Amino acid sequence: MDFEIIKNGYLECDKGFVTLGRDMGKIVKIPVYCFLVKHDKGNILIDTGFSKNFEQTWNKRLKYYKPILEKDVVEYLKSIQIDYIINTHLHIDHCENNPFFKGAQIIVQKQELKFARNPKPYQKLAYPDKIEDLNYKIIDNNLDLFKDKTIKIIKTPGHTPGHQSILLNINKKDIFIAGDACYSSENLKYFCLPGILWNPDKIMECYDVIRNLKDTQIIYGHEEVNQA
């Protein structure tokens, strides 16, 4: 099973959106990643990132976040058939390219899809203006995707109601893709909430889950990854 980290680009924003109460007012650039997993039973893309058309689609969001595109994920993967998409959640920087991967089955938690289609005012701009009707596989719990313990989807609500993280076993090495269950190691170290959230108590529960992972590489939602 092959695993590739794809850097979609960066979001330039106030650090207060990343670490609530820490360094507010400081402008930072946070990375946006997607992940390609090639399994015998299909190619899986974990998150699809923001699109090359962000200047037209992000609208009011551009007041708070400036996307910096490094790699058009759709163009980069144009020669690869994507069979499954696993969205950690449906915020615009994690799912905007979903519609461009025709034929892919999109695995999403039931609560996430419901919330994304009618978000509360405090998260409205975090989601795309419209959640298109695509080929969703709606789940409502944890899922061992191929029942072989290589790709496990784990519910990690808090940042959003239906957030999910992914535990991969690649060549006997465990990799935990946290998504925005935890933006960065700084959030974990200082028990620091993100600036955008749904339930702070649930976030802290997710932090505890991550702290208790043993012999596992943790890939945080918006922290640079050492790809060496």
N, C-alpha and C positions, 0 to 999 in steps of 0.2 A: 504494500500500500504506500503510495507516494503522497507527500504533503508539501504544499507550496504556500508561502506567505506572499501576498500581493499587496503592495502599498498603493492604495488608491490616491492618496495625497495627504493634505493637512487641512485642518480648520484653524484659522486664526481667530482668537477670541479672548475675552477677559478670563483670567485664570479663576475668577470666582465662579464661573460656570463649571469648572472642573473640581475645584476644592473649595467648597462653600466656607467662607469665613477666613480662608488663607490666601494671602497675596491678592486680594480683590483689587481690581484696577490695573493689574499687571497684564500686559498683552503677551500671549503665548501662542505657539503653534503646536497643535496636538495631532498625532497621526491618525489616519483612517485606514484600516486594513480589511482585506477580504482573504479568505483561505480556500485553497483548492485541495480537495482530497480525491485521489484516484483509487477507487476500490474495485475489486473484481466484479462487483454487482452494479457499478455505475460511478459516474463522476459527480461529486458533491461540491457545491460552492456554499461556503458559510459566509453569509452577508454579501451584498452586492454593491455596497458603497453608494456614493453620490455620482450623478451623471455629468457628462461633459456639458450639458445644457443648464447647469446650475444658475447661470446669470439670468435665465428666463424663468426658471421654475422655483427658485428659492424666495423671490419676492421680499417680503418684510423680514425674512430671516437674515438677509444680508446686512441688516442693521446691527446684528449681534454676532454673526459668524461670517467669516470670509473664507470660502473654500479655495484651496490651492490644488489644482489637479496635477498629479504626477503621471497617473496611468489611467487611461480610459479602460475600465475593466471589461466592458462589452467588446471593444476592439481587440484588446489583448487576448481574450478568450474566444475569438470568433471562429477559430479552427477546432475548438473542442466542444463536443456535445455535453451540455450540463444536464444531468438527469434529475438531480435533486438540488434544491436550495433550502438551506436551513437559516432562517433569519433569527438572530439572537433576539431581536425585537423589530418593530416596524417604524422606528424613527427614520427620518428621511436620509440621514447619512449612512444608514445600514441597509436600506432596501430600495433606494430610488431606481436602481437598474433592474429590478425584478421583471418588469414587463418585457425586457429585451431578450430574455432567455426563453425563447419559445419552446414549449414542450416540457419544460422542467416542472416537477412537482414541488410545490413550496410548502415546507413543513413549518407550521406556526401553532402556537398555543391558542386555544379557543378564546381565552380572556383577552389575549393581545389583539386578535383580529377584531373582536367586538369593540374594544376600547379605541383602536386605531380608526375605526369607522365613525366614531362619535366621541372624540377626545374631550376631556374637561378643558376649560379655558386655560388653565395653567400649563397644559401640555399641547395645546392646539397647534402651535407653530413647530413643534418638534416632529410632528407627523406630516407626511405629504398632504397636499390639499385634497387629494382624492385617492382612496385605496381601491385600485382597480379589481374587478372580478377576474381572478386568475385561477390557475389549477392548484388550489390549496389542499393540502392534507392537514386537517385540523386535529390536533391532539390535545389532551387535557391531563397530561401527567408526564412522567419520565418515559423515555423510549430508547430501547436498544435497537438502532435502526435496522441492522441486518442480523440481529440476534446472534452476534459473534463477539460481542464486547469490544469491538474496534471503534464504534462511533455511538456514544451514549449521549442522548439529549437529556439535560437535567433542568428542571424548573428552578429558576432563581428570581422570583418576583421581588420587586422593590423599586428598582428604577422605573419600571413599568409594570402593569398588572400581570402580563403574560411573558415576562422576560424569561429566556432560557439560555443556558450555557452548554458547552459541548466538551465532553471528555473523550479525547482520542487516545487510542493505543496504537502507536506507529512503531513498528519493529521493536516491540516490547518496551517502548518508552511512553509514559503517560504525559499527555499535553492537555491542559485545561484552558480552553478558550472562554474566558470569563464574559466577553462582551461587556456591556455597560453595567453588569452586576457589580463591577468594580473598575472604575476608570483607570486607576493607577496604583502603584505600590504605596504612594504617598497617602492616598485615601485610606488604605488598609492600615498603614503604620499609625496614623493619627486619628483613626476612627472618624474620618472626615467624610461628610455627605457630599454627593455631587450637587451642582446647582440646579439640575433638573431631576425631579424625582416624583414618585407616586406615593411610596410608603417608607418613611425613614426606619421604622422598626424592622421591616422586612429586609431592607438594605443591610442593616447590622447583622441580621441572621445570615445573610449571604457572605458577609465578611468572615463570619465564624467558620462557615463551610470551607472557604478558601484557605483560611489559616490552618485548618486541620488536614489539608491535603499533604500527603507524604510522598516523597520521591516523584514529584510531579512538576513539570515546567508550567508555570502560569503565564498566560498571555493576557495582559490587561487590555481593557477596551480602547484606551487612548494613550498608551505609553509605548515608547520606542521599543522595538523587538530586536534583539541581537540575532541576526540571521546567519551568523558564522557557523 
